[in-house]
Amino acid sequence: MVRVKLGDEIIQSHIKFKVRLDFRGEYKPGKFLFGGKSMEQVAQEIREEQVSLLKNIPLQGISLEDYDISPEPYVLFDENLGEKVAFAPAYITVIADSVEDMLRFIMREELRQIEIIEPSQMILTNKDLERVMFKMNEELRKQLVLLSKKIKR
């Protein structure tokens, strides 16, 4: 819980925030003579799968309040890959017990936007900030391990 100052009182509060995650889809050719899926279809399927995981797998300190997977996928040219890539956006409203719990969402490769809905102000002590920094380091290490596994494939 974070501390919030209301007038002269300091109370404990959850953090409500909304993230936009854009899930990436690349063209997958079909097997044999059957057609493959378009980039947009792959991106939509990945988005639906990931949001379903977030809805159905409990995470300590996190509760999913709402989600919107209705936005249409869009296609961009990736200069690093030299090809087009599709992205399917999802807007997810989350309630977290603490700033550290939020890091699962903001340290994701898919993050494009974050909006803290409430509280409008928080009080962070030195110890709170130290815990957040330590948790960021842990999440960064996890991401680097995942990336190294992807590269080895």
N, C-alpha and C positions, 0 to 999 in steps of 0.2 A: 504494500500500500504506500502511496505517496502522501506527503503532508501538504495540506492546502490551508492557506490563511483566509478565513472568512471574518472580516472585521477584526476583532481582537482575538478571536478564537482560532486555534489550529486544530484541524480535523484530519482524519484519515480518509482517503478516497481512492477509488479505482481510476484507471486511465482509459478513456474511450477514444479510439482513433480509427481512422479510415485509411486504407492503403489501396493503391492501384498497383496490381501486379500484371505484367504483360508476359504471357506464356508464349514461348517460341515454338514454331513449327517449321520443319523443312520438308521438302518434297521427298516422298518415299515411292520409288517405283514399284509397280505391281509384280507379283510372282507369275511366271509363265506368260500366258497371253492376256491375263486379266489386268485391267487398268489399276494404277496406283491411286493413292489419295493425294489430293491437292495439298499445298502448304497450308492453306486456310483451314481445311478439314483437320489436318494433323494438329494445328495450333488449338483449334476448338476442342478436340479430344483431350489434349494434354491439359488444357484449362479445366475442363469438366472433371478429369481424373484428380488433379491437384486440389481443386475446391472440395471435391468429395472427400478426399483424405483429411483436409482441414476440418470439415464438418463432422466426420465420423471418428477420428482418432483424438481422444482427449489429450490436451496438453496442460501440464500443471501451470496454474496462474493465468490461463488464457481461456476466454470463452468467445465463440463466434456469435455475434449478434445478428448480422445480416450479410447478404452477399448479392451481387448483381453480375451475372455472366451474359447479359443480353447484348453488350456492345459488339458490333461486327468486327471481325479480324481485319487487320490492315497489313499491307505488304511494303517492305522497305528494301532498298539495295544495300547489302552489307559489303562495304569496301574491303574489309579484311578478308572475307571469304570470296569476294568477287562474284556473288550471286544474290538472288532475291531471297528474303526470309519473311515469313508471316508471323504476326504476333496477335494473340487473342487476349484482350484486356479483361480483367475481373476487378470489381470494386468490392472490398471486404471490410466490414465494420467489426471491430474487435474490442473487447473489454479485457484489459490486462490488470493484474494485481500490482505490477511495478514496472519501472522503466526497463529493468533487466529482462523482464518477460517480453517486452516489446521487441527486443533485439532479434528474436526468431524471425520476425517479419521484415525488419528494416535491413538485415544483413543478407537478404536474398538477392540473387542476381536479377530476379524478375521485377524488383521494386522500381517503380517509376515516379510514385508520388506518395506523400504521407500528409495527413491532416489530423492534428490532435483536436478532438472535438471538446473534450472536457477532462480535467478542469482547465480553466483559462490560465491559471498560474499554479506553480508547484514550488515547494521548498526542498532544495537538495543540499544536504550537508556534504562535507568532505568525504565522509565514509560512504554516502550514497553514490557520489561520483566515482570513488575508487571501485565500488562494486560494479558499476556500469562499465567502466573502462576494462576491468578484468573480464567481464562477460563478453565484451566486444572482442577482446583478444581470443577468447575461447571459440567464439563463433567464426572469427576469421581463420583460425587454425583448422576448424572443421571444413570450411569452404575450400581451403588450400588442399586438404587431403582429398576431398571429392574431386577437385580439379586435376590433381595428379593422377588419380585413378582413371579419369576420363581420357587423359592424354596417353596413358599406357595402353589403352584399348586399341 
